[in-house]
Amino acid sequence: MAIDDPKTLVSTDWLETHLIDPDLRVLDASWFMPDSGRNARAEYEAAHVPGARFFDIDDIADTRSTLPHMAPPAEMFISRMRAMGIGDGHQVVVYDQSGIFSAPRVWWNFRLMGKHDVAVLDGGFPKWLAEGRPVEDMPPILRDRHITVQRHADLVKDVTQVAAASKLGDQEIVDARSAGRFAGVEPEPRAGLRGGHIPGSKNLPFTELLAADGTMKPVEALRAAFEAAGVNLRKPIISSCGSGVTAAVLDLALELIGHHNHAVYDGSWSEWGMYNDLRVATAKPEKGA
């Protein structure tokens, strides 16, 4: 997708041009499914965009919750960002080693904390490497920077709010998981979870928003993907997935098409699928139903 917007999505050309900017901060926000056999931090240490810091989604999270990588409290976010040398006035660019997978989650995390000068690298590290752009294996020199945040609670939904939306239908719930997991015919990667989806939700696998080269599709194609999934774009949208990571890919796409009334269900299926008192649907609905 040909776009250079420092608040949503930037190209590899844009990032390489701006690497010398003193107020640029690059984050490797790679995260892999537990059964992938890959180690995000080890891959970062082996090679990363020059100057990039590693943002550990599992570590910079609400450790009071039993759910995986829930959004961190504001105090933790402030402390960790200061220690990583990220502060007020910085332009942040986030990428991951899969292309566009976990980086939008960190983009959303910054926006949740009221920080909007943050963009996802289109195509991520795979595109950066394929184009022969510079990498290094040395950690950056970190200096504390002051950062202020203001948490925007409207960008995140809890299970009670999602249950109400499911019952009332006043908001669209869009699930970024695969069609098989959504329908309950593929097993969940996390043990103990039921199969299926939130009643009334629509299915739009996040991969359908990506082009063959791993970049985001053009705006027109993104809009068409939501419409093909039966999503009413005139309504507020709650995004969901397995554990709140790829749900943020939907939010990034919504922001790109100009739909600004959206939020992430942070617990996602890791929470909903765990509680037997929450209803589960398994038959895939007709488009627009």
C-alpha angles and dihedrals in degrees: 000000000000103000136120108192113149089207097055121004136001133185128240088249090056093049096048090049091051099042090102093055109116093218097049118109121187122200129197101210097175118159129169134198112266092248095049096094090225129122112212097195093048091051090049091051091050095052137348142154108287111275095009120151122210116245109199108206092194094049100042092058143099100287090187090071125081089212118094121267098341114182111285124245113261092249092057092046091052093048095048095044092049090051090050091052095248116137148145114317095027124128108221126203118190126198138167136207094244097059106249109357117101101008093082089058090062091043086056091046090058092047090049086058092050097258112132104168090091131108138181118238107243109237092006126218096332090062091043090054095042089056092052095243121163123282135176139191099211120105115242123251106255127209124179115256128189115248131181123197138189113197114227104210092186090072094065132055131200129212094267092054092046092048089053091049090049091053099041100037091215091127131040116242111204121191119208096196124109119282091249094054091044091053092045095241096110121062120251114247091228117073119242098027124125119233125245137051145279109284111260094016124132126226123233111158107216090231089069088067093059130083123228091268092055096256125123115273119247118280093256091053092047091053091047091052092056092046092048089054089057095251115157102222091195089071130073110265132221114196122209139173136152100307107349099275107102090031084078090060086065090050091051090051091048091052090050093054092048099256103134102169100088139117139184123244094225098198092044118167092335085070104030095046092050099061117074092200091066115086119244128200121205107176112087108240125231115265110279093011 
